[in-house]
Amino acid sequence: MTDKSPITSATALSQTSSKPAKAVVNKTAKEKSTKQTTSISTQTVQSTTQQSSPSVAKQTTTTKLFVLDTNVLLHDPTSLFRFEEHDIFLPMIALEELDQHKKGMTEVARNARQVSRTLDDLCADTSQLSQGIPLNTLGNKEALGRLWFQTGKLDDPLAIALPSGKADNMILSVVQTLQNQYPHRQVILVSKDINMRLKARALGLSSEDYLNDHMVEDSDLLYEGYRHLPDNFWNKHGKGMESWTQSGTTFYKVRGPLVPEFRVNEFVYLEGDQPLYAQVKELTGKSAVLATIRDYTHPKNNVWGVTARNREQNFALNLLMNPDIDFVTLLGQAGTGKTLLALAAGLTQVLETKRFTEIIMTRVTVPVGEDIGFLPGTEEEKMQPWMGALEDNLEFLNTHARQDSSIQWERSLSKEIIQSYIKVKSMNFMRGRTFLNKFVIIDEAQNLTPKQMKTLITRAGPGTKIICLGNIAQIDTPYLTEGSSGITYVVDRFKGWPHSGHVTLQKGERSRLADYASDAL
């Protein structure tokens, strides 16, 4: 044991168990502490000025000590309050790295500044530093643990020789020292860096990913927005059914065992001799109201000359054209028609029905290859290289319009005139804005964090509709996964809200080459 405590004074954090460590980073954690402890160890811990023998409060379960990597704080600036009754330890090098990232207008810089402000508020009462700062000081009632800062030297040599000047290795050394000093307490490193976690495990240290913002562990379990009804649906749900017709739409009020599983605005379908394509409009107790949907596969119902080529595209167009739906998410592999459908629906509602004044398109600027450096020009000119999908789909819609002499005059407008109704905006300048009567398309939304997604969606003012498009198999943002992506987050959080809808597109319609490549490569 070193002669210096890692805590501000000799008072330490309690230890009670040597059970296997597992990070508790979400609200479903099963362990609950009945009483929060205020000391690290029953062993004698020496500081440079005094020696203490802290008492250990009796508790029914073990509280753990989580050492946070800097990337966790930069990923989620509220992560300090996500560990329930457990304690947080911040290495000094983590504060140094926060300081290095705080400058600029990027999301990472903003998160670094937010974390710094939070830590400053928590440390306002310096008298609590020696006992650990209660994390519920700022009103976060679910955070029952304490925050500890490294104030002494913690550099037990690692079992494997690693460069001592590297920040990751310094954090690993801190974790190992804490584990050596308090062997009866679970000390766990939490990091978004896979290699960091691998190195920790190779050294015999416990490490976990930060999972608080993971909505699903398996993307195959993500809500799809539609369900196939069993062949015996009417036999089990048709008893006492009520039906009526209003404005060309047929409504069915059904009861049965499947009703509790339905979500408002979820699509349901039956195929066969008596097909049914409907949407759940209302859920009341044990009954559900289903409404038949518009058939956008028929040429007479085309949207800016575009007709749905498959079942899922038909569902998507029903959401995009529905004036009661304010928020739409579309997921799908490359070539499933996400951008084309959204753009066609936007042009129709801007230039034909006049429901919106203009289309706004944005996306996160994460390069797939090497960055091309600084670009000259205005905001729109800087964003233009990132908007190839917009250009390609506009060209398709414009070419199709010129070839069809029967279409309305609005659709035959020149590409330049149509583009005047489409504004390309950078995400870096979205804060503080309010969009009124706009049709907002967020492309490549799989590269957004939940916090960025919240920032964009809350820009919506009266009369605005927001469309999020994404492919969770093509995430380019570091530390984001299918489970923690912003679009996965909103799909899960918005399902069942009466003014939102989601569809996962399944079938590629770009070309046979693109379809085969998506499956084979």
Secondary structure, DSSP 8 states (H G I E B T S, - for coil): --SS-SSSSS---------------STT-----SS----S-SS-EE-SS-EE-------SS---EEEE-HHHHHH-TTGGG-STTSEEEE-HHHHHHHHHH-SSSSHHHHHHHHHHHHHHHHTSSGGGGGG-EETTTTS-TT--SEEEE--S------SS---TTSHHHHHHHHHHHHHHH-TTS-EEEE-S-HHHHHHHHHTT-EEE---TT-S-SSGGGS--SEEE--TTHHHHH-TT-EEEEETTEEEEEEESTTGGG--TT-EEEE-SSS-EEEEEEEEETTEEEEEE---TTSGGG-BTTB---SHHHHHHHHHHT-TT--EEEEEE-TTSSHHHHHHHHHHIIIIIS--SSEEEEEE----SSS------S-HHHHHGGG-HHHHHHHHHHHHHHHH-TTS-GGGGS-HHHHHTTEEE--GGG-TT--B-SEEEEEESGGGS-HHHHHHHHTTB-TT-EEEEEE-TT---STT--TTT-HHHHHHHHHTT-TTEEEEEE-S--S-HHHHHHHHH-
